[in-house]
Amino acid sequence: MNPLDKILNWFSSQPSYIQTDLAGLSGHFHIDQQIDLEVDSEKKIEKFKDYLNSKSLDKQEIIRRTLFITRLIPFSFSGRDTEEGWTKSYDRMVKLKNRLIEDNRPTQTADNFFDTYEEKKALWLEACESWHELIEDELTDEQLANWYFIGT
């Protein structure tokens, strides 16, 4: 299995919430601007998966996309990959909610964050851990170089 297929399999195995958020977060910085421009989340996920589909790609394009995605995904995880990051997000949302209350504005976004905080935190931490395992076990620089240059 080539490296891009491994990434596609990893992405496809994630809960739909993670797929939606990750496609949205990373899509903003993605080389394929069609991913970012897509407003329908299901179509955005499909476009993200299409980018990872290696069926019609040559070996050089597979490694290019692999190298790009293996930097883009951790960048997208920023602040979601540690307990500390989630604590900071929580604290920021408390401040935002307080400001909204002071300004007599709706707090629904903040309320939604607090209502799903523990569930989303657990999903993100699990996704980040499984990503790190994939990188460490199957997509190290040495393994990528061996796949590209030697075919192993």
N, C-alpha and C positions, 0 to 999 in steps of 0.2 A: 504494500500500500504506500502511495507517495505521501509526502508531508501535507500537502493541501487536503487530500482525502481525510487524513487524520484530524485536521482542524475542522473540516466539515462535519465529520462524525461527532466530534466533541460538541460543536455548536448545536447540531441537531438533537443531541441527547439532553440538552439543557431544558429546563421548564420554559413554557411559553412566555412567562413574565420576563425571564432573563433574556431570551431571544429577542423579545420586543425592545427591551431597554438597551441591550447591547447593540443591536442593529441601529437603533436611534442615536445612541451616544457616539458610537464609532462612525456611523454614517456621515456625521457632520464633518469629519476629517478624512473621509475616505477618498481615494483617488477617483473612484467611480462616482461622480457627482449625482448620478441618477438615484443612488441610494438615499442621499440626503434630501433630494427634492421630492421623494415619494412621501405622500402624507398618509396613505393607508398603511397601517402597521403590518398587516399580513403581506402586502405586496413588498414592503420594505424588507421584511424577513426573507421573502423569496429572492429578491434582488441580491441581498447579502449572500444567501446560499448559492445563487448562480455565480457570483464572483468566486466562490470557493470551489465550484465544480471544475474539476480538472480534465474532464472527458475530451475536450477539443484543444487542450493546451499542450505546447511542447515543454520539454524539460526545463528550459531556461525561464519560461513564463511561470511555470509552477514554482520554481525556487524564488523568483522575484516576488510573487504574491505571498508566498510563505514568509519571506523575510519581512515584508511590509506588515502582514497581519500579526506576526509574532511581536511586533512593536506596538501596533495600533490597539490590540486588545488589552494589554497591560495598561496602556495610557488611559483607556476607557474605564478600567477598573479603579483608577485613582480615587481614593477616598471611600471606596466600597470594599476594599480588600482586607481591612483590619478592623478590629474592635475600636481602636483609637479613631480611625476615620469615621466610623459610624457615630461615635460619641460626639465628635466635632460637628457632624451633620445635625445631630439631635439638638445640640446647643445652639447652632445657628437658627434652626427652625423655631426654637423657643423664643429667641430674640425677634425673629420675624413675626411670629404670632403676637407677641407683646406690642410690637410696633403697629401691626394691623389693628389690634384692639384700641390702642391709643388714638389711631386715626379714624376709628369708627368704620373700618372696612371689613369685608367678609374674611373669615379665617378658614374657609373650607379646605383650601390647599394644605394648610398646616394641619388641620384636623385629620385629613386623609393620611398625611404622613405619619402622624402619631398612631392612628388606628391600625396601620399595617406595618409599623416600624419593625417589630420583632420578626414578623414573617419575612419581610423583604430582606432584612439584615441576614437572617439565616440562609436564605436562598443565595444572596450575593456572596457570602463568605464561603458557602459550599462550592459555588461556581468558580470562585477565585482559586480555591484549594485544588479543585480538579484540573483547572488550567495549569497551575504550577506543576502538578504531577505529570501532566501531558508533556510539558516543556522539558522537565527534568528527566523523564523516562524515555521519551521518544523523539524529541525535537531539539536536542542540543545542537550547538554549532557544529560539533564534530559529526554528529549523525546526519545533519543536513549536507555537509560537505561530502561525506561518504556516499550518500544517496545520489548527489549530483555528479560527482566525479568518478565514482567507482561503481555505482549502481547497487549498493547494499543498504 
